[in-house]
Amino acid sequence: MTDTPPETGSETNPAPQDTSSRWLARYGTPLALGIAVVALGLSAWASFGGGFESRVRTYLVANPQILDEMIHARDQRAAAERIDRINAAVASMPQMLEPGPGEPVFGPADAAVTVVEYFDYRCPYCKAAAPGYLELMRANPDVRFIFREWPILDSGSTTVSQHAARAALLAHSQGKYLAVHQALMAESALSHEAIDRILAANGVDTGPNGQALMATGISRTLADVQAGAGAAGMDGTPTFFINGKASPSNDPAAIAQAIAAAR
C-alpha cells in the first residue's frame, strides 16, 4: 500500500438510504395495498353489506398515515429479508469477501475487523457515504478496509460506471487509488471525459490510447466481483459487510457502530 487517505472536510452527509428497492418496491407497494383494500371491502360487503366498504374507505381517507405506516413496515421487512438472504449466501462462500490480487485494500492483513464496500461511482448513495467512509478509515487504522469496484449502473450503450471502475483499479496499480477514488466520488457529472481528466490530474498513466485501462488483470478483477455479487444475490449499491455480515444501513455512523461491536 503506497497511497494514504486524502483529507476531507468535516461536514457530514445525510444518512444515505438503501438503493436495492426496484420499480416494484416503489410502485408495486401502493398498488398491492390498493388491491388489498378493495379485496377487503368486497369481502366485507359480501358478509356485512355495502356499508362496510364505505366505512373502510372513509376511515382510510381520514387516516392516510395508516397507509404510510403499512408501506414503511413492508419496506423494513423486505430490507431485513434481503439482508438475511445475502448473509446466508455469503456464509456458504466466505471466500467471496476476500480481496483479489488487484483490489484496493487498506489496513493490517491480520486485523480483527474487516469492512468491505461494494459500490458504483455513479450511485448517489455511494457518493453521499464516501466522505464518511474515508473518515472511518482515518479513525480506525487497525481495521482492514476493502474497496470493491462493482459497476452495475450502466445500461444500453452507456459504459461510464465501467470506465470509472477501470480507472480506479488502474490508479491503484500505480499507488494513487484513494486520491482518484475521492475525486470520482466527488464528481457530480461523471462522464468518460471527466474520468480521463481526473486520471490526468492525478498523474495516472493510461498508456497509448488508454490501453492500460483494458488490462487483463483489471478485467479479471471486475469479472470476479460481478460473479461473487451475483452468486450472493446482491442487487444494490452501496452494500457494506463487517466481518462477513451485510449491514442493514449505509450510514457511516452505523458502520462505525458495527465496527465497534465487531471488536
N, C-alpha and C positions, 0 to 999 in steps of 0.2 A: 504494500500500500504506500503510494507515494504522494497522494494528494490529501489535504486536510480540509475539514468542513469550513466553508466560507462563512463570513459574518453575515447575519441578517438583522433586520430591525427588531425591536422589542414588541411590536404590535402583535396582537393575537388575532387569529381569524375566527369567524363564527364556526361553530361545530359543523363539519360537513355531514351531510346525510348519506345514507346508504343508497347506491345507484343501481342495485340489482333489480328493482321493480321494472318491469317492462310495460308495454302498452296495455296488456291485460290487467295488470295491477292498478294502473291509473284509471282506465276507463271501464274495465270489466267489473270492478267492485260496485260502483254505483248502479250499474245495470243489473248485476246479480241481486243487489239489495232491493231494487225496484221490482224485479220478478218475484222475490220472496214476499214482499209486501202485498203484491197483487194476489199471489197464491194464498197467503194468509187471509186476505179479505174474501176471496172466493170460497175458501173452506169455511170460514166463519159464516158467510152469507147462507151457505147451504145448511148449516146447523142452526143458526140463530136468526136468520133473516137478513135482508139487505141493510138494515140499520147499523149493524155491527161494522161493516166495511166503511161506512161513512164516518163512524166514530173513530175508527183506527186512523183514517186519513186526516181527520180533523186534529187528532192528537199529535200526529207526526208533523203536520204543518205548524202547529203551535209550539212544538218542541224539536226543532231541526237539529239541535245539538245531539240528540239521540243517534241520528244517522252518523254524525261526525265521530261519536264515541264508538259506534259499531265499526266504522271504517278504520279507526285508529287501532282498535283491538284486533281486527283482522290482519292489518299490516304488521303489527307486532308479532302475532302468531306465525305469520308467513316468514318473517325475518328469522325468528327463532328456529323454525323448521329448516330453513335454508342453512343456517349455521350448523345445526345438528347433522345434516346430510353431508356437508363439506367435511366436518370433523371426523365423521365415520369413514369417509373415503380416504382422508389423509392418514388416519390411523392404520389403514391397511397397506399404505405405501409411503411410509415416513421419509423415504429417500428423496421424494419429490421436493422436499423443502431444503435439501442440501444444495449448496451453491455449485453451479457448474464451473468449469475451468476458466471461462471468460466473463463471469459475472462479478459485479462490484460488491465487495464485502469489506466492512469496516468493523474493527473491534477484535478482541482476542479470540483465537480459534477455540480456546477452552473455556469460553465464557459460560457462566451458569445460566444466562438468559440470552436467547436468540430471537430477534424480531425480523420477520420477512414481510416486505410490502410488494404486492402486485399492483402495478399502476400503468396508466397510459398518459402521455404528456398532453393529450387533448381533453382529458377528463377534468371538468371544472372542480369536482370534489377532490381530486388528486392535487390540483393546483392550490386549493384552499388549505389542504392539510400539509403541504410541502414545507412551509417555513417552520411550523411547529414540530414537524418530524426532524428537521435538521437541528432544532433546539434540543430535542430529546437526545440526539447523538452527542452533542456537546455536554449535556448534563449527565450522561451515562457512559463514560469511557470504558466501563467494564462490561458493557453489553455488546453483543455481536449484531450488527445490522446488515441485512442482505437486501439489496435493491433489485427487484425482479421486473425487468422490462417486459411488459405484456401489451403490445399494441393491438387493441381489439376494436377501436372505434372507426377504422377505415371502412368505407363502403363504396361499391361500384369501382370507379377508376381512381378514387382517392387513396393516396398512399402516404399521407403526411405523418400519421402515427408510426408507421413502419420506418419511415425515413428518420424520424426523431429518435426512435429506439436504436437504430443502427448508428446514428451519430453519437449517442451517449455511450454505447459499447465501444465504439472506436476511440472516443475520448478516454475511456477507462484504460484501454490498452496502451495509451500514451501518458498515463498518470494525471489526467485532467478531468476526471469524471465529475466530481462534486461541483466544480465551477460551471461546467456545461449543463449538468442536471438542474442546478438552480436557475440558470438563465432560460432553459427550455420551459421550466415550470412557471417562470415569471412572465414569459411571452404570452400576451393575451390573444394575439392574432397569429397563431402558429401556421407556418407555410414552409414549403421547401426552401424558399429564398431566405426566410427568417432563420431557419435551422442552419443553412450554409453560412449565413452571416455570423451566427453565434460560434460556429466551429472556427471560422477565420479569426474572430476576435479573441479566442482563447488559444490560438496557435496550434490547432489540431490539423495535422497533415492528412488530407484525404486521398493523396496520390493522384496520378494522372486521370483526369476526367472523373474523379470521385470513386475510382475503382476500389479503394480501401474500404469503402462503406459496404461493399458486397463480399467481403472476405468470407471464406468458408466457415471460419470459427464463429463469426457473428451470426451467420445464417443458422448454424447448428444450435447456438445458444437460444435463439428466438424459437426455433422449432421445438426444442426440448421444453421450454417454458409453456408453449402452447399445448403440447401433448400432455404435460402434467396437469395443467389447469383444466383441460377438457376431461381428463380421467377423473378428476376430483369433483366435477360438476360445477365448477366456478362459473359465474356469469356476470360479474360486475367489478368495476374498479372504483376506488381502491379497496383491496382486501388485505387485511393485516393478520399475521399469525404471530403469536407469542408462545414460544416453546411448543410449537406444533398445534396450537389451538387457535382457530379463527376467532377474531374479535368481532363481537356484535356491533361495535362502534368504530367509526372512522376518526373520531375526535382525538387529537394528540394527547389531550388531558386524560382521556380514558385509556389510551395506550400506556401512558406513564403509570397509571394506577395498576394496569395489568402487569407491567414490568416489576413494580414493587411487590405485587402479590406473588409473582413467579419467583422472586428472590427468596 
